[in-house]
């Protein structure tokens, strides 16, 4: 599906500004959300996995095994993506295309192949993230909120920095928990975006992103 999206929607935008591609992906996101709401109309449920209620005692607190599993799987995926991104030939090609598609093409890199495979990998990671989220909260069309939170994490950490993902996620998670615990539960939903705005005003490229000249919108 990621490859199909690339060829059908992203490839025709070749040569256009990055803002056009971002707006296209956001439009697709909201279209999919509207379709799921139309088909399932507010239905929600937990993914029925065996051992869902198994819990352990850690430091005096009861922690579900699936909570630890989500952390472990997330760390494993992040490590594998890091190896792919920095150590493999395809990862180097991905970075080259992201930096300068025209120059990468002149150097003999098949940018369409890289683009399609990158979208396929991203879609696979989205499926894994959805399964991990489904272990924690009910699955429903409202799960789109997790997508937008993930987007804020990537901006806070730095769009070109895998090493910035973990500290950005921890920063946003800690701030969200503190606001929910001591201020207001509903207000906690806005915390990721407040943190994102605060960080981007000081460091537009993110906490650990590459310092660069930015196009202002």
Buried (B, 14 or more C-beta within 10 A) or exposed (E): EBBEBBBEBBBEEEEEEEEEBEEBEEEBBEEEBEEBBEEEEEEEEEBEEEEEEEBEEEEEEEEBBBBEBBEEBBEEBBEEBBEBBEEEEBBBBBBBBBEEBEEBBEEEBEBBEBBBBBBBBEBEBBEBBBBBBBBEEEBBBBBBEBBBBBBBBBBBBBEBBBBBBBBBBEBBBEBBEEBBEEEEEEEBBEBBBBBBEEBBEEBBBBBBBEEEEEEEE
